[in-house]
Amino acid sequence: MSVAQPLAAKAGAEMLAKGGNAIDAAAAIQFALNVEEPMMTGIGGGAFIMIYSAKDKKVFVIDSRERAPYKAKPDQFLNPDGSEMDFYEAQSMGIAVGVPGTLLGTATALKKFGTMKLADVMQPAIKMARDGIIISKDFGQWLSNDYKWKLEKTPGKAYPFFDSSGNLLKTGDLLVQKDLANTLQMIADNGTDIFYDGPIADAIADIVQARIGPMEASDIQTYDVKWRNPVEGQYRGWEIVSMPPPSSGGLTMIQMLMMMERFDIGEMGHNSADTLHVMIEAMHLAYADRGAYMGDADFVPIPIEGLLNPDYVASRSALIEMDTTNESPPPGNPWLYERITSISAPKVASAAREGRHTTHFVTSDKWGNVVAWTTTIEDVWGSGIMVPGYGFMLNNEMTDFNFTPGGANELQPMKRPRSSMTPTILFKNGKPWMATGSPGGPTIITTAMQVIMNVIDHDMTIQEAVDAPRIFSGWYPWVSWEEGINEDVREELTTQFAYLFDDVPGPIGSAQSLVIDLQTGKIFAAADPRRDGTVIYVKGRAQK
């Protein structure tokens, strides 16, 4: 398994050591990350869960994405004059909080595919929260004064993250989360109903309403997870199975890979000027389609078949030329490639702003089950609202909707916002071969894509593929990049295409991943060094 944090990885390994399977391990990891990465994930957020069941020889997708409250309004993120609210102001208000789904998604996965009880997989997290954990350097960076304004949102600063003098804890301090430990124990003792149809639901609704949000306890009581059909495609003979809407991740990633398949990426060279140019252009074209067509398929028709139709993708790929760039490419019309063609191109609405603070992990077991799991509370520390007395942070996932009404990602009651989360499993001849994914908001999609390309096109090991420097560009001319992208290459691209690279590099994503040797069955996992990534193997079944 590969997890962004070491204690959570240990919690998962404990389940495997006790005879549990990959799903048991994943559930334990999810709860442990609520303790070790509470700024990224927790029971106050949502998750996309992808499970390959060796017994069924099939991939199952659980959508436990947050949902808009019944009384949410499409224009709730607009100022009285019709302008859009400031993102940072909006994200810390009650209107930003979606109905949490992580707990029910985890319990659903465990009940359907696991072998252990909910209470059993929760024990490591309960112990961690009650006994305390030492704040790592990775954790400590999120306890800086840059985020203090957010962590003070709950009246009385009822947080374990402050010391007795009102200062934020720091790297090396002991963090004890007694309220969270008690909450997790309540759930372990009573099941998920105590959260969704009990005092915790009332407490969530009360604090959201106190922060001027429309959520009611009935919104939480009626929350349900969705079983989705994954989206599928191919890249150079490998079968890709990824997350469907309301995630835009799978469609956008597969579309980009299909666009680039006509180019000899391996011959062009890893992160060469030619390769980066093709990648950037594919990103711009795919993200134009993403903004126009993708949202919650329960509310808006999405041309899934058309977006991945080979002829449609070829028409988009033909726009990629080696000596020029598409400065503002409009979306195409994939409806022309659907069996149903009467739907016109939708309104292209203002872009949603996504936080880049999420977490991702992968697990596998000796029976051949594979799990790719991405989980979030959206921006760092979510809304900054902790449920008083219960010790967990609430998400700000409603800010993933477009602030200005209109388009596929318009905010509507009971709707799930568009996501970029891209847990993905690749297959060869029907056998699971690779699992990957990442945090990072809109960069999630391109991070997963680059890890896949690094292995398939550039013949890297999975660890090399994860370690390699990445780029991201959602629109012309801006390009984010990591240290290791050659300066001469950046200068060449700037001179020829007027791309504007960020002034300084910065980390992009955290792609915990694994590859299975199809001949020997050995598992090769990769921990992303951009966080405290940790790989653990149990009982010597596999090796690095």
MONOR-V996418 format. One line per field, one symbol per residue. ss: DSSP state (h for helix, s for strand, l for the rest). phi: phi as a letter, one per 40 degrees, with the letter a starting at -180 (. if undefined). psi: psi as a letter, one per 30 degrees, with the letter a starting at -180 (. if undefined). A space follows every 50 residues. Layout:
ss->???
phi->???
psi->???
This chain:
ss->lssllhhhhhhhhhhhhllllhhhhhhhhhhhhhhhlllllllllsssss sssllllsssssssllsllllllllllslllllsllhhhhlllhhhllsl lhhhhhhhhhhhhllllhhhhhhhhhhhhhhlssllhhhhhhhlhhhhhh hlllhhhllllslllllslllllssllhhhhhhhhhhhhhllhhhhllhh hhhhhhhhhhllllllhhhhhllllsssllsssssllsssssllllslhh hhhhhhhhhhllllhhhhllllhhhhhhhhhhhhhhhhhhhhhlllllll lllhhhhllhhhhhhhhllllllllllllllllhhhhlllllllllllll lllllllssssssslllllssssssslllllllllsllllllslllhhhh lslllllllsllllllllsllllsssssllssssssllllllhhhhhhhh hhhhhhlllllhhhhhhlllsslllllsssslllllhhhhhhhhhhhlls slllllllllllssssllllllsssslllllllsslllllllll
phi->.bbcbcccccccccccccgcbccdcccccdccccccbccbaiccbaabbb bcccccfacbbbcbccbcccccbdbcbbcdcgccccdccccbbccccccc bdccccccccccbcbbcdcccccdcccdcccgbccccccdccbcccbcdc ccccdgfcbccbcccgcccbdgccbbbcccdccccdcccbgcccccaacc dccccccccccgbccbdccccccbcbcbcccbabafgccbbaccdccccc cccccccccccccccccchcfccccccccccccccccccdccbbacccbb cbcccccbcdccccccccccbcbabccaccccbcccbccbbccccccccc ccbbcbbaaaabbaaccgcbbbbbaabgcdgfcgcccdgbgbcccbcccc ccccdhgcbccadgccccbbdbcabbbbfgbcbabaiachfccdcccddc cccccccbfccccccccdcbbaacacbcbcabdhcdccccccccccbgcb cddbcacbgaccaabbcccbgcbbbbccccbcdbbbbbfgcaac
psi->lklfkeeeeeeeeeeefgglafeeeeeeeeeeffefhffellfgbllkkk kjjeefhkkkkkjhklkklegkkfgfgklfgflklkeeeefglfffklkk feeeeeeeeeeeflflleeeffeeeeeeeefllkjleeeffgglffgeee fgekkghikffkafggkkllkflkjkieeeeeeeeeeeefafffefhafe eeeeeeeeefghlgklefeeegkllkklklkkaljhfkkkkaklkgkfee eeeeeeeeefffkieeeekkgleeeeeeeeeeeeeefeeefefkajfffk kkieeeegkeeeeeeeeffjkfglljeikllaifffglejgfklklkjlk klkklgjalklklllffgkkkkkkklgclkgbfgjkjkffglkklhffff lkekkllfhkklkglklklfkhkkkklkhfkkekkaallgbffeefeeee eeeeeeeghlleeeeefkkllkjflkgkkkllkfkkeeeeeeeeeefgkj kkekllkjaiikllkkjfefgkkjlkkkffahkkkkkkggfll.
